Amino acid sequence: MRDYKFQADDDSVEVFRRLRGAWRDVQVTERRVTVRLADGSAVQINVQLHDIEPGFAATCIVADSITGDLAHRNIKNAQRLDTSDLGLGGNDVVLFTGATWLSPTSVQSSDERVDVSGLEAIVQQVGMPADVPPDAEAVCMTHDAIVIASPVGTGCLIRIASVAGKLEVITDKAVIAAFLTTRSYGSDAPESSDTATSDTATSDTATSDTATSDTATDDTEADDKPATDR
């Protein structure tokens, strides 16, 4: 098996840690999440794509720090989420490990005239490290999600969506709890398939109701373009 790693670098991890501070608001587009902090700065979260080898690519959740005027801009057509409890500060932040791999699968055909017996195709799949099959030809460890939990038990899950390059932001308590259970986080499992980076949060801290959202309508709006002043 060919082993690779494409994860958030030290700079991104340090930026993720800034999410411990008090939040002002959150602006969400399909490919970018911008958390504006009470200190006047912002954290921009997006998905990075990397070609591992020909025919094999992986995605990773990364973050940049934004300062100055860019941190105060209103992003055009972005949704605002109600994450007021995260505005208290003192939040816990956990970065989760995902996996992308190549594995053989049997070729099937609906045409009875075609003999596909013994034929195999190489298919790319994504999931958790524990999902990687023993016969995988190549695997790449990534970071695919982050959970932020407030001191009063509410939480926010940001993860890479099934459509490559897009992000999902979830505050529904049942969905977050199910995610944490799936990742064996906060349970009595002897080993977890994920790597928790930074602070810790347990499944009972992610208990937020579904966030309400609305489209940003401020007079000063900017297009959803990346800001990269780390």
SULDA-V439863 format. One record per pair of residues at least 12 apart in sequence whose ideal C-beta (glycine too) atoms are under 7 Angstrom apart, sorted by the first residue. I is the first residue (numbers start at 1). GAP is how many residues later the second one is. If there is no record, write none. Layout:
BEGIN
I/GAP + I/GAP
END
This chain:
BEGIN
1/135 + 1/136 + 1/137 + 1/138 + 2/135 + 2/136 + 3/136 + 4/48 + 4/134 + 4/136 + 5/135 + 5/136 + 6/44 + 6/46 + 6/52 + 6/54 + 6/134 + 6/136 + 7/53 + 7/134 + 7/135 + 7/136 + 8/52 + 8/53 + 8/54 + 8/87 + 8/135 + 11/219 + 12/50 + 12/51 + 13/82 + 13/184 + 13/185 + 15/28 + 15/48 + 15/49 + 15/50 + 15/215 + 16/47 + 16/77 + 16/79 + 16/130 + 16/182 + 17/76 + 17/181 + 18/19 + 18/25 + 18/47 + 19/16 + 19/24 + 19/72 + 19/74 + 19/129 + 20/70 + 20/71 + 20/73 + 20/179 + 21/16 + 21/17 + 21/18 + 21/68 + 22/15 + 22/16 + 22/65 + 22/66 + 22/67 + 23/12 + 23/14 + 23/15 + 23/60 + 23/63 + 23/64 + 24/12 + 24/13 + 24/14 + 24/63 + 25/55 + 26/54 + 26/55 + 26/57 + 27/48 + 27/51 + 27/53 + 27/189 + 28/50 + 28/51 + 28/53 + 28/141 + 29/46 + 29/48 + 29/49 + 29/195 + 30/136 + 31/15 + 31/16 + 31/134 + 31/135 + 31/136 + 32/12 + 32/13 + 32/14 + 32/192 + 33/12 + 33/125 + 33/134 + 33/136 + 34/41 + 36/35 + 38/49 + 40/31 + 41/24 + 41/25 + 41/26 + 41/30 + 42/24 + 42/29 + 43/20 + 43/22 + 44/19 + 44/20 + 44/22 + 44/183 + 45/16 + 45/18 + 45/113 + 45/122 + 46/16 + 46/180 + 47/12 + 47/14 + 47/113 + 47/118 + 47/120 + 48/12 + 48/14 + 49/115 + 49/116 + 52/88 + 53/85 + 56/46 + 56/68 + 56/82 + 58/42 + 58/82 + 58/84 + 59/83 + 59/101 + 59/105 + 59/106 + 60/82 + 60/83 + 61/82 + 61/83 + 61/84 + 61/85 + 61/99 + 64/163 + 64/164 + 64/166 + 65/165 + 66/161 + 66/163 + 67/162 + 70/157 + 73/147 + 73/149 + 74/142 + 74/144 + 74/146 + 74/147 + 74/148 + 75/141 + 75/146 + 75/147 + 75/149 + 76/145 + 76/146 + 76/147 + 76/148 + 77/138 + 78/138 + 78/146 + 79/134 + 79/135 + 79/136 + 80/133 + 80/134 + 80/136 + 81/88 + 81/90 + 81/130 + 81/132 + 82/129 + 82/130 + 83/73 + 83/88 + 83/128 + 85/65 + 85/67 + 85/69 + 86/62 + 86/64 + 86/70 + 88/62 + 88/63 + 88/64 + 90/61 + 91/57 + 91/58 + 91/59 + 92/57 + 92/107 + 92/108 + 92/109 + 92/113 + 93/53 + 93/55 + 93/105 + 93/106 + 94/52 + 94/53 + 94/102 + 94/104 + 94/105 + 94/106 + 94/107 + 95/48 + 95/51 + 95/102 + 95/103 + 96/47 + 96/48 + 96/49 + 96/50 + 96/87 + 96/98 + 97/32 + 97/44 + 97/46 + 97/97 + 97/98 + 98/28 + 98/30 + 98/44 + 98/45 + 98/46 + 99/27 + 99/28 + 99/29 + 99/30 + 99/32 + 99/33 + 99/40 + 99/41 + 99/42 + 99/43 + 100/24 + 100/26 + 100/40 + 100/42 + 101/24 + 101/31 + 101/35 + 101/37 + 101/38 + 102/20 + 102/22 + 102/34 + 102/35 + 102/36 + 103/20 + 103/22 + 103/30 + 103/32 + 103/33 + 103/34 + 104/16 + 104/18 + 104/31 + 105/15 + 105/16 + 105/18 + 106/14 + 107/12 + 107/13 + 107/14 + 122/15 + 128/55 + 128/65 + 129/12 + 129/64 + 130/63 + 144/15 + 144/16 + 145/12 + 145/13 + 145/14 + 145/15 + 146/12 + 147/29 + 147/54 + 147/59 + 149/52 + 149/56 + 149/57 + 153/52 + 153/54 + 154/53 + 154/54 + 155/16 + 155/21 + 155/46 + 155/50 + 155/51 + 155/52 + 155/53 + 156/13 + 156/15 + 156/52 + 157/13 + 157/19 + 157/22 + 171/37 + 171/39 + 171/40 + 172/38 + 173/33 + 173/34 + 173/35 + 173/36 + 176/30 + 177/26 + 177/29 + 180/23 + 180/26 + 181/22 + 185/18 + 186/16 + 186/17
END
